[in-house]
Amino acid sequence: MQWPGQRPHLWPGVDAADLVGGLEAGGRTLDPGQRSAVEQLTAPHARGVYLFGGVGRGKTWMADACFAAAPGPKRRVHMHSFLAEINAAVAARADPAAEAIAGLVGEARFLFIDEFHVHDVGDAMLIRRLLDVLLRARIGLVATSNYAPEDLLPNPLFHHHMLPAIEQIRAHLAVVEVVPGTDYRVAGSAEGGFAAGAWTAAPGDGARPAGRRDDGGRGGDVVVLGSRTVPVRAADAGRGVLSGTFAQLCEAPLSAADYVTLASRYSRWELTDVPGPGEIDEQGFQRFAHLVDVLVDAQHRLDVTAGLPLEQWAEPGGMPRDAARFLSRLSLLRS
């Protein structure tokens, strides 16, 4: 496949001092780990950078600044949204994945993928095709992630499906870690968007008989997703408000792509009847994490009602293996 305007790629010439100056212009000071990451981010690279590190370390903030300073044409995407676009393009036109990816990237010579993480075997296979296309077309790539490449798709039953993509990342991208330090997401005071929402503890909310997975009899409306209908407590497209119980929105078989679709319709979400962690299975936790990821990226407000205050709900011991990013994002909600 010949890519329009295909040519050898040179990493965007972003000056480290200029980038540091822009990042610190608002009175913020980069810590040593962040400054080292910026120096590596702006160094000459043949193909691109895989920037990873703990939650709240400023990975997206730094990569966004690099992306803004880089010459176009370029495109910024969120992992969930981009995978949903690719799947939709393949399904709608019966295109091979490579052709669908090429069509979505278009004329861009530089691609920024935020929140690069993989928990699904199908996504692992699609990411391998994505990297194939980008490398063959010599598209510059910067990706941010909370995970080192070897920690992607951590489930030992499926991890081998991710190994070819991990090898591509290690072979062609500069892997840069933002070393551990302050979690600025918790230390900051962001307002508006997702952070305008609240986590409210209501005694008895979320309580249900053991093993029960219904909607508590509170279904009032339905939302349409393709050929499916999903019951919710309330859906007001005019006001952009979607309200549903945890059972309806996180225990029903919804995918990250479904949350992306719903986020395009509703900008304020209400999630009620959130049970204690001990009552949530692995799939429920994963869907809750996907929902939070999508709403943070879209900067949509989320209001949660649960039986426990967030600090008790999130106590160590009841959380999944890779819950750090998820909990850091929930900490943005007012208690």
C-alpha positions in Angstrom: 0.0 0.0 0.0 1.4 3.4 -1.0 0.6 6.2 1.5 -0.1 9.6 -0.1 2.9 11.8 0.2 5.0 9.0 1.7 8.5 10.2 2.6 11.2 9.5 5.2 10.0 10.8 8.6 12.1 13.1 10.7 11.0 13.5 14.4 9.4 17.0 14.8 12.0 19.5 15.6 10.8 20.7 19.0 13.4 22.5 21.0 13.7 21.3 24.6 14.3 24.7 26.1 11.2 26.2 24.3 9.1 23.3 25.5 10.2 23.6 29.1 9.6 27.3 28.9 6.1 26.8 27.6 5.3 24.2 30.3 6.5 26.4 33.1 5.0 29.6 31.8 2.0 29.3 34.2 4.2 29.3 37.3 4.6 25.5 37.5 8.0 24.0 37.9 9.0 20.7 36.3 10.3 18.2 38.8 13.6 16.4 37.9 11.7 13.3 36.5 9.6 15.5 34.3 12.5 17.6 33.0 14.4 14.4 32.1 11.3 13.1 30.2 11.0 16.4 28.3 14.7 16.2 27.3 14.2 12.7 26.0 10.9 13.6 24.3 12.5 16.3 22.3 15.7 14.4 21.4 16.0 13.3 17.7 14.1 10.0 17.2 13.7 7.9 14.0 10.1 7.0 14.6 8.7 8.2 17.9 8.4 8.0 21.6 6.5 5.7 24.0 6.1 7.8 27.2 5.1 5.9 30.3 4.9 6.3 34.0 2.7 6.4 37.1 -0.6 8.2 37.4 -0.6 12.0 37.6 3.0 12.4 36.4 2.1 14.8 33.6 2.6 12.5 30.6 -0.4 13.8 28.7 0.4 17.4 29.6 4.0 17.1 28.3 3.1 15.1 25.2 0.3 17.6 24.4 2.8 20.5 24.6 5.2 18.6 22.2 2.3 17.8 19.9 1.1 21.5 19.8 4.7 22.6 19.0 5.2 20.0 16.2 4.5 21.0 12.6 1.4 19.6 10.9 -0.3 17.8 9.4 -0.9 15.8 12.6 -3.7 14.2 14.6 -4.3 13.6 18.4 -6.5 10.6 19.5 -7.5 8.8 22.6 -6.9 5.1 22.6 -10.5 4.1 23.3 -11.9 6.5 20.7 -9.4 5.6 18.0 -9.9 1.8 18.4 -13.7 2.5 18.2 -13.2 4.5 15.0 -11.1 1.7 13.4 -13.6 -1.0 14.3 -16.4 1.1 13.0 -14.6 1.8 9.7 -13.8 -1.9 9.2 -17.4 -2.9 9.9 -19.0 -0.2 7.8 -16.9 -0.7 4.7 -15.6 -4.2 5.1 -12.2 -2.6 4.7 -9.1 -4.6 5.8 -7.8 -3.1 9.0 -4.7 -1.6 7.4 -6.9 0.3 4.8 -9.2 1.5 7.5 -6.4 2.7 9.7 -4.7 4.5 6.7 -8.0 6.2 5.9 -8.5 7.5 9.5 -4.9 8.8 9.8 -5.3 10.5 6.5 -2.5 13.0 5.6 -1.2 13.3 9.2 2.6 12.8 9.5 2.5 12.9 13.3 0.1 10.9 15.5 -0.4 11.3 19.3 -2.2 8.4 21.0 -3.1 9.2 24.6 -3.8 6.5 27.3 -2.1 3.7 25.4 -3.3 0.6 27.3 -4.6 -2.8 26.3 -6.8 -5.3 28.2 -8.6 -7.0 25.3 -7.2 -9.6 22.9 -9.0 -8.2 19.9 -7.5 -4.7 20.7 -4.0 -6.3 20.9 -4.4 -7.7 17.4 -5.7 -4.4 16.1 -2.8 -2.5 17.7 -0.3 -4.7 15.9 -1.9 -3.8 12.6 -2.0 -0.1 13.6 1.8 -0.2 14.4 2.4 -2.0 11.1 0.7 0.8 9.1 2.3 3.6 11.0 5.8 2.2 10.7 5.4 1.3 7.0 4.1 4.8 6.2 6.9 6.4 8.4 4.4 8.3 10.6 5.8 10.0 13.7 4.2 8.6 16.8 4.1 9.6 20.4 2.1 7.5 22.8 1.4 8.0 26.5 0.8 5.1 28.9 0.7 4.1 32.6 2.3 0.9 31.6 5.8 -0.2 30.4 5.4 -2.0 27.1 6.0 -5.4 28.8 3.0 -4.8 31.1 0.4 -4.3 28.3 -2.3 -6.9 28.3 -1.1 -8.3 31.6 -3.5 -11.3 31.8 -1.1 -14.2 31.6 -3.6 -16.2 29.6 -3.6 -13.7 26.7 -0.3 -11.7 27.1 1.4 -13.7 24.3 -1.0 -12.0 21.8 0.6 -8.7 22.7 4.2 -9.8 22.3 4.5 -8.9 18.6 3.3 -5.3 19.3 5.6 -5.0 22.3 8.5 -6.0 20.1 7.5 -3.4 17.6 7.4 -0.7 20.3 10.8 -1.7 21.7 12.4 -2.0 18.2 11.2 1.3 16.7 10.2 3.7 19.5 12.2 5.4 22.2 10.7 4.1 25.4 10.9 6.9 28.0 9.8 6.6 31.6 8.6 9.5 33.7 10.2 8.3 36.9 8.0 8.1 40.0 7.2 11.3 41.9 4.4 13.5 42.9 0.9 12.6 41.6 -0.1 16.1 40.4 -3.6 14.9 39.5 -4.2 14.5 43.2 -2.1 17.4 44.3 -3.7 19.8 41.9 -7.0 21.7 42.1 -8.5 21.2 38.7 -12.1 22.3 38.3 -14.7 21.9 35.6 -15.3 19.0 33.3 -14.9 15.6 34.9 -13.6 17.1 38.1 -16.8 19.1 38.6 -18.5 15.9 39.5 -18.9 14.4 43.0 -18.7 11.0 44.8 -21.6 11.0 47.3 -21.9 8.4 50.0 -25.6 7.5 50.7 -26.2 4.8 53.4 -27.8 1.8 51.8 -27.0 2.9 48.2 -25.4 0.1 46.3 -26.6 -2.6 48.8 -28.2 -5.6 47.2 -28.6 -9.3 47.8 -25.5 -11.3 47.1 -25.1 -12.3 43.5 -27.9 -10.0 42.3 -27.1 -8.3 38.9 -30.3 -6.6 37.9 -31.1 -2.9 37.8 -32.9 -2.8 41.0 -36.2 -2.1 39.2 -35.2 1.4 38.4 -35.1 1.3 34.7 -37.0 4.2 33.1 -35.6 4.9 29.7 -33.5 3.1 27.1 -30.6 4.2 24.9 -30.0 2.7 21.5 -26.6 1.4 20.5 -26.8 0.0 17.0 -29.3 -2.8 17.1 -29.2 -3.0 20.9 -31.2 -1.2 23.5 -29.8 -0.5 27.0 -32.1 0.2 29.9 -31.1 3.2 32.1 -32.8 5.2 34.8 -33.1 8.3 32.6 -31.7 9.6 29.3 -32.3 13.2 28.4 -30.6 14.0 25.1 -31.8 17.6 25.1 -30.0 18.3 28.4 -27.2 15.9 27.7 -27.8 13.9 30.9 -27.6 10.1 31.3 -28.4 8.5 34.6 -28.0 4.8 35.3 -27.3 2.3 38.0 -24.0 0.5 38.3 -25.8 -2.7 37.2 -27.1 -0.9 34.1 -23.9 0.8 33.0 -21.1 -1.4 34.3 -22.5 -4.9 34.6 -24.3 -4.9 31.2 -22.1 -6.1 28.3 -20.9 -2.6 27.3 -17.5 -2.0 25.6 -15.2 1.0 25.7 -16.5 1.8 22.2 -20.1 1.9 23.6 -19.1 4.4 26.2 -17.4 6.5 23.5 -20.7 6.5 21.6 -22.7 7.4 24.6 -20.3 10.2 25.6 -20.9 11.8 22.1 -24.6 12.1 23.1 -24.5 12.9 26.8 -22.1 15.3 28.6 -23.3 14.8 32.2 -23.4 11.3 33.7 -25.0 10.1 36.9 -23.9 6.6 38.2 -25.9 5.3 41.2 -26.1 2.3 43.4 -22.3 1.6 43.2 -21.7 -1.6 45.3 -18.7 -2.2 47.5 -15.6 -3.5 45.7 -16.1 -7.0 47.1 -19.4 -7.2 45.1 -17.8 -6.2 41.8 -16.3 -8.8 39.5 -13.3 -8.3 37.2 -15.5 -7.3 34.2 -17.5 -4.8 36.3 -14.3 -3.1 37.4 -12.9 -3.0 33.9 -16.1 -1.4 32.5 -16.1 1.1 35.3 -12.5 2.0 34.5 -13.4 2.3 30.8 -16.3 4.5 31.6 -14.1 6.8 33.7 -11.3 6.9 31.1 -13.8 7.9 28.4 -15.4 10.6 30.5 -12.1 12.1 31.6 -10.9 12.3 28.0 -14.1 13.9 26.9 -14.1 16.2 30.1 -17.7 15.2 30.9 -19.0 15.5 34.4 -19.6 12.3 36.4 -21.6 12.2 39.7 -21.4 8.9 41.6 -23.6 7.7 44.4 -22.3 4.8 46.5 -22.9 3.2 49.8 -19.4 4.1 51.0 -17.3 7.3 50.9 -14.6 7.1 48.2 -11.7 6.8 50.6 -13.3 3.7 52.2 -14.5 2.3 48.9 -10.9 2.5 47.5 -9.1 1.0 50.4 -6.2 -1.3 49.4 -7.1 -5.0 49.2 -10.3 -4.8 47.2 -8.9 -3.3 44.1 -7.8 -5.0 40.8 -4.1 -5.3 40.0 -3.8 -2.2 37.8 -6.3 0.1 39.5 -3.9 3.0 40.2 -4.9 5.1 37.2 -8.6 4.4 37.7 -8.4 5.5 41.4 -6.3 8.5 40.6 -9.0 9.7 38.2 -11.8 9.0 40.7 -9.9 11.1 43.2 -10.7 14.1 41.1 -14.3 13.9 42.1 -15.4 16.0 45.1 -16.4 14.0 48.2 
